[in-house]
Amino acid sequence: MTKLIKNAKIITMSDLGIVNGYAFIREGQFVEIKAGIPSRQLESTANEVIDANGKWMTPGLINTHGHTGMALLRGHADDLPLYKWLEEKMWPFEAKQDYEAIKAGREMAVAEMLLSGTTTFLETYHLFIDEFAEQLSEIGVRATLMRSMIGLCSREEQEEKLKEAVTLAKKWHNHANGRLQMMLAPHAPYTCPPLFIERIVEEASLLQLPVHMHLAETSKEVHDHIESYGVHPFDHLNQLGVLDKVPWLFAHCVHMNEEHIAQMPEYDLSVSYNPKSNLKLGSGIAQIAQMMKKGINVALGTDSVASNNTLNLFEELRIGVLLQKGILQDPTVLEAFEAFKIATVNGAKALSLNKVGQIKNGYEADFILLTNEEPHLQPKEHVYSHLIYAVNGSDVTDVFVQGKQLVKNRQLTTLDQEQIMYTANKAYHRIHHS
């Protein structure tokens, strides 16, 4: 199958820069990106021709940390510190969730992400990963999945969880024409004893998979770890000798000092910056501008809607960039082009995805179209600036993954939005009042 997108302003995020022209797609990959008007011969060979009518065309956004299994918990508990929020509100509700409730929430989360321009996301959760992978195969979105593991249990239970995670990874890694990838995921240093983390890393190394973990999200977490082990959790991972065994993706990294930031480039690791969740839970602000100066790959994540409360990466990026300028009192940090890389190029690297995150020959045709006809996007020529400081998720009109259109004129093509919202509300009411 071939597809031609013409009359587009293509923000490639590659060495091609911005191209006013067309992109030709074959079998889900970009094969020709050029300025100007496509030849009649090329247009005649396309199975489908889409006239972008001057819209902006960018790589799809990449969400590198989230929990779609918690989607029904949006607004369920606000204004609480992380530990109270988890122990008194989140975990009790989650314990009541069944498959139907989690399925409904996940479909709602995927719909929200697609409609606001996210084409790839990470899901770390402990329930119904197998079933979710089946769903995603049909929906057509790109995702990195993992069975999150909490190790506050017996060694036998730990091994059972790890066995389940490994089985899922073997089954689904590189599935659905490569759209599904897998990682292993110890939840966090405060929920996973050191020996369990070592076991998980051992299995990940054998499977040649990255490892994802929450790290240094709150000052309490760091303080408690120092009380228990005598060292900061990052230093503890270093002492365990696990940092150089596999690629790592750490979520949050809010409470890292200068020495940690100086050490991090020694390892194959990335950081998922989750500014809104960190703000709402009062956890702090990660020093990502300093990290990026040191060459650390920083990507973007939303966390779950329980702590955000949206999955809109354009909003996440804008707030995240402005925060860095404000706390450093330096408007020159994170210029617009570099900032947009956080949600595209850097996100692909963080998830160990090849040929994703740019519009470039040979790359996967994951991209979005945005209207530029709204008042808040004028004058039109300031494209990079508008992508960071002005665009809304609602400006996204069309979304494609591997060339397949998943959103057309702001309507989902593989999901029923009305049914999803009805089912999700019904499931929340049933669980909340049980």
N, C-alpha and C positions, 0 to 999 in steps of 0.2 A: 504494500500500500504506500502511496505517495501523497504528500500534502504540500501545498504552496501557501505561504502567508505573504501577501504583497501589500505595498503601501504602508509599511510599518516604520516607526522610529525604533530601531533595535538597540537596546542598551545591552551590549554583549557581555560585559564584565570580563572580557578577554582583551588580547592585544589588538583586536579589531576596533575597539572603542565603541562609538555610537555610529550606527549605519542606517542611513535613510534608504530603505530598499526592501529586500525580500529575503525570505528563508525557505529553502526547499528541504523537505523531510522525506526520508525513505526508510521504511521498516523501523520507525520510531527513533531515528537519529537524524541530526542535521547533516546534510551533505553539501549544501551550497548556501552561503550567506553573502550577498552582494548588494552594493548600492545601486539605485536606479530602478528601472522597470524590467521585470523578467521578459525574456523573449517569448514570442508566441509559441515557438516550438516547445520550450520548457513548460509553459502554462498548459499546453495541450496534453502533455504527458502526465499531469497531476490527476490523481483520482478525485481530489477535492481542492478547490481554490477558495481561500478566505481573504477577502479584502479588509484589511485592518483599518482603512480610512484614516490613516495618520495616527492611530493609537500608539502608545508606548508598549513595547514588547520587552520584557525582562526575563531573566531566569526565574523559575519558581522559587519561592522562599522555603527555607529549610529550618524546621523547628527541632532543636537538638536536645530538648529535655521536656518530658511531659508524662502525665498519667491520665490517659483518656478513660481508664476504668473508674476514675473518680468524678466523671463529668456531671453526675446527678447531684453532686455536693456544692455546686455553684450557689453561693449565698447562704449555705446551710449554717455557717459559723464565721462571724467576722470579729475583728478587734480583739484577738487573743494571741498571746505569744505561742511560738511553734509547739512547745511541748504540751501545753494545755490544749491547744487546738487539735493536736494529734490524738492525745490520750482521752480527752473528754468529748470530742465531737466527731473527728474523722473516723478513728478506728471502731468506735461502737456502731456507727452507721454502716461502715464497710462490712462489718461482721454480719449484717442483715442482708446484704446484697446477694441476689441470686443471679443466675445466668441471664435471665430476661432483663433484669434491671441494668446490668453492666452492658449488655448488648445495646440496649436503647441509648444509654449514655454515650457509649463509644460512637454510635452512628451520628449522634448529635454533634459530638466533638469533631469528627471527620468532616461533617457538613460545614461546620463553622470555619474550620481551617481552609477547606477548599474555596469557600465563598470569599475569603479574605486573602487568597493568593498563595497559601502554603501548599506545595506539591509533595514535600517530604517531611516526615515527622518521626520522632523517637517515642516509643512507648515502653516504659518500665513499670511493670505491675506484676502481681502474683497470681491473678485469677484469669482463667479462660483465654490464655494466649493462643492455644491451638485453634480455638473457634474463631478468634479475632483474625488470625492469619488467613483462615478460609474466607472470611468476610472481605478482607482487604484484597485478596486475589481477585474477587469479583468486582469490587468498587473501582479498582484501577489506580489507586494512589500508591506512592512509594513510601515505604516505612522500614524502620529499624526496630526490631522487637526484642524483648528479653523477659525472662521470668525473674523478677526481682526477688532477692533472698534475704530474709532476716534470720540471723543465726542465734537468737536468744532462745535456744532450745537444746535438746540433747544432741550428741554427736550423730546418733542414728537418724534423728529428724533432719539434721543438717545435710547428711548424705542423701537422704530421700529427696530433699529440695534440689540439691545439686544434680542428682540423677535426672530429675524431671527437666531441669533447665538444659542439661546437655542433650537430652533426647529431643527437646523442642528445637534446639539449635541445629542439630544434625538434620532434622526433618525439613526445616523451613529456610535455612540459610541459602541465599541465592535462588530462591523460589520465585515463581510468577514472572518469568522472563527477567529475572534479576532484580525485580522491584522490592522484594522482601530480603532484608539482611538481618542477621542475628548478632547479639552480643551476650556476654554473661554479666550478671549484675549483683554483686554484694550491695545491699541497700546503703550502708554507711558504716564508718568505723565504730560509731556508737551502738550499732545494732548487730554488728558482726565481729565476733572474737577474732584475734589475729590468726589463729590456726585455720579458721574457716576461710578467711580471706586468702590465705596461702593456698588452700585446696582449690578454691575457685580459680585463682590465677593459674594454677597448675593445669587445670582442665582447659582453660581458655588458651593456654599456650599450645596444648596438644591439638586443639581444634583450629588454631591460628585465627582466633577471634579477639576483637578488642574487649575491654572491660569498662563498664560504666558504673559510677558510684557518686552518691552525694558526698561532698567534702567541705568541711569548715563553713557550714551554712550559718551557724549562730555562735556567738561568743560563749554561750553556756556549753554547747557541744564541745568546743575547744577546751574550755576550762575543766569540764568533767573528764575529758580524755587525759589531760595533763595530770589531774588528780589520781587517775587510775593507773596510768602507765609512765608518767614522768616526762612525756614528750607531746608535742603537737601532733595531731593525727597524720599530717603530711610527713613529718619527720619519722613517725612510727612506720609508715609504709616504706619509707626509705631504708630504715633499719631492717625491716623484714626482707628487703632485697627483691620486692615485687615490681618496683616501678620500671625496671628495664627488661621485664619478661614479656610484656605485651603492650600494644597501644592502649592508652587510657583516655577516657572522656570523663572529666570531673564536672559535676553540676555545682554551681554556686561559687565556691572558693572565695567567700566574702571575707573571711578572717585569716588572711595570709599576710605574713610580714615581708619585708624587703628581702630577707635572706631566702625565703621560700621562692619568691618571684625570680630571684637571681638563679636559683637551682633548677627551676622547672624546665628551662630550655634544654637541659641535659638529657631529657627523656622524651619519648614519643608520646606526648600528651596534649590534650586540648581542654579548654575550659568552656562550659556552657553558661553564658551570662543570662541570668533570669531577673532582671531589675525590678519588674512590677511585683512579683511574688516576694522578693527580698524586702521591698518597701512595705508591702501590706502586712507582712508578718513581723515587721520591725527588726529584721535580721541585720540590716546594714547595706552597704554598697560595695560591690567588688571593685578592686582596683584594676579594671581591665585596660585602661589607657596605658598604665605602667607596664602591664603584662605584654601588651602588643608592642610596646617600645623594645621590650627584651626579646621579641621574636616568638612569643607564645601564641599559638593559634587560638583565637577567641571566636566562638560562635554564639548563637542566640537561642534561647529557650523561653518557653512561657511558664513551665511548671503546669500544675493542673488548674482548672477553673475554680477549684475550691480556694485557692490562694491568690488568684490573679485579678479579675475574674473573667478574662476573655482570652481567646487564642489568636488574637489579631497581631501578627508579627510586625506589621507596619507601625502600629501603636507602640508595641514593645520596643522597637528599634528607636523610634523618636524619643521616647522617655529615657531609654538607656543612654543614648548619645548626649542628651541635654544634661543628664545627671553628671556625667563625667566632666563636662565643661564647667558645671556649677561647683562641684566639690573641689576641683582643681583650680578654680577661678582662672581658667585659661580657655578662651574661645577657639584656640587653634588646634586643640586636641581632637582627634577623630574627624578629619575632614570628610565631606559627604561621600566621595567615592570609596574611601577606605571603610567608612561606616557601612555602606551597602554591601561590601564584601562579607561583613560579619554574618549577614542573613542569607548569603548565597555561596560564594566561593569557600569561605571559611567553614560554613556549615557542612559542605560536602566533604571537606578534609577531616572534620571532626568525626564524621560518621564513616570514614574510610571508604567513601564512594568514589569510584573512578568515572571520569567523564560525565560528571553532574555538576551543576552550579554555574555553568557558563553557556553562552550561546556561541557555539564554535563547531566547525566541521568535525564529525566523528563523535560528538557529544550527544548524550541522550536528549531528546526533544521534550524536556520538562520546562515549560514556560507559561507566562501569563500575559494577558493584554489588559491595559488600563486605559480608561478614558482620560483624555486631557482637555475635555471641554467644560469642566466645572470652573466656577469663578476662583476657587482657592488654588487652582493650578495654573494661573496666569501670572506673568507672561510665560508662554510655553517653553521658551528656550532654556530655562534654568532647570534642566531635567534632574541632575543628581541632587541638587538642593531640594527640589520638590519631593523626590523619592524619600528623603529623610525627614524633612520638616513640614511637609504639607499633605502628602498622599494619605488617604484613608483606605482601610480595607474594602470599603464599599465602592471604591473607584475601580476595583477589579471587575472586568466584564466577562473574561473568558480564561479558562484554565486547561492546560494540556499536560499530560504525563505520557512519555514515550509517544508523543504525537496524537494520543487519544484525547478527545475533548471531554473533560469531566464537568466543566461549567460552560454553558453557552448563553450569552446575553443575560448573565447573572442568575441563571437557572441550572440547578444540578441535573446532570444527564444520567447518572447511575444510582442516584439516591432519591427517595421521595421525601422532600423536606416537610411537607404538611404531616405526613404519617409519622415521621421521626419525632417531631415536636409533640404530637399527641401522645405517642407511646412513652416518651421520656417523662412527660408530666404525670402520666398515669402511674408509671413505675415509682417515681419519687413519692407521690402521695401514698401509695401502698406501703412502701418501706418506712416512710417517716411516721406514719400513724399506726404502725404495727406494734 
